[in-house]
Amino acid sequence: MIKVKGCLAGSTKYSILRPVSMEAYWADQENGKFDSLYWGTKVRLYISRKFLYDAMVKIYLKSVPDEKIIINEDSIVNLIPSFFQSEVNYYEFYLEKYEHYNTLIKNMGNVRLCCEVSSTLGFYFNDCIASIKIESQFCDPLVEMQIRRNRASNLFGKVRNNSTKNHQGFDYYANQGTNIIAVANSIVDRIVDSEKGDYGKQLVLKLDRCNYYAFYAHLSEITVKVGDIVHKGDIIGKTGITGNAKSMKGADQHLHFECRTSSNLGIGLIGRISPNNVVLTKFYSQDESKPNQSNLGVKKIDNNGNVTLMNIQW
């Protein structure tokens, strides 16, 4: 368990019951001590103090510089411990990423889980007495993220042949031999070590803490084996031009990447979702309403919410 101390210098009133010390800390029952949180983690907040008779605690998300979203606004509990009780198991919850967090999260440079303490005796502590950084459980599959030729038809969905043909994932530009990265803590679920077929050499990861599989194709090298446990950010192989990418050169060389709900799928979009659901750097068409996506560039949104329009490379 990680403990984050606060001096409570922000108190606005004084009393003989004002605590001489207070400590708040977050605990993950499943994994013990942590330095940061992933979305989906089960979290407990503990408060340890001396001489504070009762307290109310707000738990909230805070972004830089000052945006807040209260998590427990409808269930703030008035704690009335015994006078000599020093530690209270206050609140337990799953840190889920809900839709109403989106405005905060998409603009974040840094989001923290915080708590704020007040007392019915008149204290108000406007300090964040417990604060820990929240990280995505995911990362990008490549260090440099760019869609092949910046074409919207290399995104996911019915984006080819005037919106009549499916593309089952994203094509990320990558010269042959570029390192590929595990997008989350995972177990290696499946490997196809063949240069034939549409996908050539391919690798599937079963991602922790969710029901998704990450699929990598057209590889030249795979450096893990089935059953291996890999961690977010680990190098697991190299891009290539195997399968139907064997004749591709220059700006057309790429990693084909899919986000799946099953490991082994046939042709089509069933069982597949947009890679934007797991990767940090997200790409969208500059105009999804137009049927011919081959003539459109893409919009890139990085992990800090910065938007860049990427025009087609002819």
N, C-alpha and C positions, 0 to 999 in steps of 0.2 A: 504494500500500500504506500502511495506517495503522500506526503504531508506537506501542505503549503500553509505557512504561518502568516498571521496578520496582526498588527499592533492595535488596530481599532482606534487610531488617532482621530478618526472622523466623527466621534461621538459629539452630539450637540448638547447633551445635558449630563449632569453628574449626579451620583447617588452613592450611598455607602454600599449599594449592591452592584456597582459598576465592576465588571470583571477585571481582575488584575492580569489575567492572561486568557487568550482564546486561541484555539487552533481548529481549523477545519480541513478535512481531507477527503479525497475521493478514493474509493476502493472498487476494484473489479473482482467479484467473487470467483469468477472462472479462471482468471489469469494472474491474480495477485497484483504485485506492484507494477505500475506503468508510468511512463514518462509522457505519454500522450494517449489520446483516445481515438478509437475508430468509431464511425457511425455504426450503430447496431450493437454496441457494447452494453452489457448489463452493468449499471453503475449504482453504487451506494454512496451517499453523503453521510459522513459522521461529523459531529461537532463536539469538541471537548472544551470545557470552560470551567472557570471558578467563579462562584458568587453571582452568577446571573440566574435569577429566579425563573424567568420564562423567556421565550424567544420565538420569533417568527422568521422564517427563512424563505427568500425568493431564490429560485434557481432559474438561471437565464443563460441564453447565448448572447455573446457580445462580439461584435466585429470592430475592426479598426475603421474610423476612429471611435465612434460612439453609438452605433446602432445596437438596440437590444431587442430580444424577443423573450418574454417570460415563458418558461416551460410549465411551471406549476401554478399558474395564476388562479386556476379554479380550485386548487386543493392545498392552499397554504395552511399549514397546521400550526396551532398554538401549542407550543411545547411547555408543559408544566412538570418538570422532573422533580424528584425529591431534592431537598435542599442540598444534600451532600453528593448527589449524583453528578459525576464529572463528564460522562460520555453518553451521547444519545445517538442511537441508530435512527436517523431522521427520515430518510427518504430513499426509496429504491425504484429504479425505472430503467427502461431501455432507451438509449439515446438514438432515436430513430430520426431519419431525415424526412420531415413531413413537407407537404406542398407549401404550407404557409411560411416555411423557412426560406423559400426560394429567393425572395428579394434580398434577404440578408446574405445568403450563401453565395449567390452568383456575383455579388459585388465584393466578396471578402478578399482581403489580403491575408487575414488571420482571424480565425474564429476561435473563441475560447468558451469553455463551460465555466460559469462563475456562480457564486452564491453571495447573498447580501443579507445581513442579519439586522433585525430590529426587535425592540422589546416593548411590551405593553406598559412598562414602567417609565417609558419616555426616551429610551436610547434609540438613536438611529445611526447605524454604522454604514456610511455610504462607500466605504472601502470594499473592494473585492477581496474578501478574506480567504477565498479559495478559488484558484483559477488554474485551468490546465488547457493546453492547446488541443484542438480537435483536428485530426488528420483524416484524409480519405483512406480507406483500406486499399484503394487502387492507385496505380500510377500508369504512365504511358508505356506502350510496348517498344518505343524507340526513344532515343535521346532527343533527336531532332524530328519534330512532327510536321509533316506536310502531306497533303493529298496529292496523289500522282497527277502531274500537270495542272494542279489546282482545278480540275474539272469536277463539277457537281455530279456527273455521271459515274464517278468513281466513289461515290458515297453509297449508303445502304438504301435498298428499296426498289421501287419501279422507276428507275432513273435512266434506263437505256432504251434506245429505239423508240423515241417519242413516248416514253412512259409505258411501254408495253412489255419490256423485258426487265427481269429482276437482276439486281446485283446484291449478293448475299452478305456482303460485309463492306469494309472500307479498304481501299488500296492506298497504303502509305508509301510515299516515295522513299526509296532506300537503295543505294548502290549495293551491288552484290558483295556479300561479306560483312555487312553492317550487323552489329550485335543486336539480338532481340532480347527483350527484358520480360520477366514474369510480372504481370500487371497486378498481382496480389499474392499473398501467402496462399499456396496451392499444393496439390498433389498432382504429379504427372499421371494423367489418366490414359492417354493413348498416343502412340507414335506410329506413323507410316513412313518407313525408311525406303522410299522408292522415288525415282525421278519421273515415273510415268503417271498417266492420268491428268486430270485438270489441275489438281493441287500440287502434284509432285511430293517432295518431302514435307511432312506435316506433323504438327504437335498439338495436343489438346491438354489443357490444364483444368482441373476441377478446383474452382476458387473457394476459399474458406469463407464462412459466414454469409453465404448466399447460395442461390441455386443456379449459378451461372457457370458456363464453361468458356474458356478463352481458346480460340482456334487460330493457329499460325500456319501459313501455307507458302509454297514456292521456296522452301528453305534450302540452303546448301549444306548446312551442318546442324546437328542436334547434339548438345553436350550433356543431356540428362537421359535417364531411362525411366521406364514405366514404374510407378511406385515411389519415385523420389519425392521428398518433400522440398519444396523451393519456397523462397521468401520474396516478398515484394521487392523488386529492383534487381533480383539476381539475373545474371546473363545465362540464358538457356540454349543459345544457338546463334546461327547467323543467317541472314537473308540470302536468297539466291535467285536463280532463274529456272527452277525445275518445274515440271508439269507444263501447262500451256503458256508459261512465261518464258520458255526456253529461247525464243528468238528476240526477246525484248532487250533493248539497249538504252543507255543514257537515262533520260528523264522518265522513261517508261518502266525501268526496273523498280520493283516495289515489294513490300510485305502485304500479303492479303490477310486481313485480320477480321475475325468474326466473334461476336458475343452470342452464345447459344444457351438454350435451356436444356438441351440434351447433348450427349457427347458425340454420337454418330448419327448424322442426318443425311437425308437424300437431297435432291435438288428442290429449290424453292425457299420461300421466306418462313414457312412454318417451323417453329422451334428456334428461330433466330430473331434477335432484336438489334437495334442500332448499337454499335460500339460506344456511342456517346453515353450509354448507361454505365460504363465502367471506366473508361479512360478519363484522364484529367483534362487533356486538351481536346476540345470538341470542335467539330466541323459541321456546317450546315450549308445548304444551297443559298446563293445570294437571292434567289427568287424561286421558291418551291412551287409557285402557281403555274409556272410555264412548263409545257409538256416536253420541250427539247432541252434536257438538262446538259447535253453534251456541249452546248454553246455558252454555258454559264460557269462563272467562277464560284469560289466557296468563301464562306465567312468563318474565320478562325477565332475561337474564344479560349483564352488561356486560363490557367487555374486562378488567376487574380481577377478574372472578369474582363480583361482587356480584349477588345474586338479589333480584328484586322481583316480587311477585305483582300482576298488573294485572287488576282485575276488570272485567267487561263494562260498557260505557257504553250504556245502553238508549236 
